Amino acid sequence: MSRLIDKHHHTLISDNFNVEDYSDCRLVFKQSGTVVHLHRFIVCLQSEFFKNSFSNQERETNTTLSIQVDTDDEKLLTELLHALYSGNLYVAAETYPSDIFTLIHLAEKYELRTWLKLLIDDLSH
């Protein structure tokens, strides 16, 4: 029986989170001005919010699609977006469960159904 074990592939995707090269969309935190570089293929497959938001924007030559965020927790939303690339989400023990509640809210707001279910399941254990 043959098996393919490919940790490297997932690492390559994770390593490209928030890398401007090849990114075709971005999220901007208005309060800090921080920009998170994203890839439509990755975020739109996992989020109806991003799929709808980016598809509603006109695609112009050499223009990066952009969404601005006003009040969301920058650190936790960035971690959640990174989880779309890595498949892993780490929550510090000292901020558990308050961070889980915030992450659940963010997963619900940005329609990250898989992560929403995982976060709710984690909280119920």
C-alpha positions in Angstrom: 0.0 0.0 0.0 1.4 3.4 -1.0 0.9 6.6 1.0 1.8 10.2 0.1 2.7 12.3 3.0 2.9 16.0 2.0 3.5 18.4 4.8 5.6 20.5 2.5 2.7 21.6 0.4 0.7 22.9 3.3 3.8 24.7 4.5 4.2 26.4 1.2 0.7 27.8 1.4 1.1 28.8 5.0 4.4 30.6 4.2 2.6 32.8 1.6 0.1 34.3 4.1 0.5 38.0 4.2 3.1 38.0 1.5 2.5 40.7 -1.1 4.1 38.7 -4.0 1.3 37.0 -5.9 -1.4 38.3 -3.6 -4.5 39.7 -5.4 -6.5 41.1 -2.5 -6.0 42.6 0.9 -7.6 43.5 4.1 -6.8 46.9 5.6 -7.3 47.7 9.3 -8.4 51.4 9.3 -7.3 52.2 12.8 -3.7 51.1 12.5 -3.3 51.2 8.7 -2.0 47.6 8.8 -2.5 45.7 5.5 -2.9 41.9 5.3 -2.1 40.6 1.9 -4.4 37.7 0.8 -5.1 35.5 -2.1 -8.6 35.3 -3.5 -8.3 31.6 -4.3 -7.6 30.8 -0.6 -10.0 33.1 1.2 -12.9 33.0 -1.2 -13.0 29.2 -1.1 -13.5 29.3 2.7 -15.6 32.5 3.2 -18.8 33.6 1.5 -18.2 37.0 2.9 -14.9 37.4 1.1 -16.3 35.7 -2.0 -19.2 38.2 -2.2 -17.1 41.2 -1.2 -14.4 40.6 -3.8 -16.8 39.6 -6.6 -18.7 42.8 -6.1 -15.6 44.9 -6.7 -14.8 45.8 -10.3 -11.5 44.2 -11.4 -9.3 46.8 -12.9 -5.9 46.3 -14.5 -3.1 46.3 -11.8 -5.6 47.0 -9.0 -5.6 44.9 -5.8 -9.1 44.2 -4.4 -9.4 45.6 -0.9 -11.7 45.4 2.1 -11.4 47.9 5.0 -12.1 46.8 8.6 -13.0 49.3 11.3 -13.4 47.8 14.7 -12.5 44.1 14.6 -9.7 42.7 16.8 -6.7 43.0 14.6 -4.6 40.4 16.2 -7.3 37.7 16.4 -8.7 38.4 12.9 -5.1 38.1 11.5 -4.6 34.8 13.3 -8.0 33.6 11.9 -7.0 34.6 8.4 -3.6 32.9 8.8 -5.5 29.7 9.8 -7.2 29.7 6.4 -3.7 29.2 5.0 -2.2 26.9 7.6 -5.1 24.9 8.9 -4.0 25.7 12.5 -5.3 28.2 15.0 -3.5 28.7 18.3 -5.2 30.4 21.3 -3.1 31.3 24.3 -4.1 29.6 27.5 -4.1 32.8 29.4 -6.7 34.4 27.1 -8.9 31.4 26.8 -12.0 31.4 26.6 -12.4 35.2 26.0 -10.4 34.9 22.7 -12.6 32.0 21.7 -15.7 34.1 22.0 -14.1 36.8 19.9 -12.9 34.3 17.3 -16.4 32.8 17.1 -17.8 36.3 16.5 -15.2 36.9 13.8 -15.8 33.5 12.1 -19.5 34.2 12.1 -19.1 37.7 10.7 -16.7 36.7 7.9 -18.7 33.5 7.2 -15.9 31.1 8.0 -18.2 28.2 8.5 -15.6 25.5 9.1 -13.7 27.6 11.6 -17.0 28.6 13.3 -17.9 25.0 13.9 -14.4 24.1 15.1 -14.4 27.0 17.6 -17.8 26.2 18.9 -16.9 22.6 19.3 -13.7 23.6 21.1 -15.6 25.8 23.5 -18.1 23.1 24.3 -15.4 20.6 25.4 
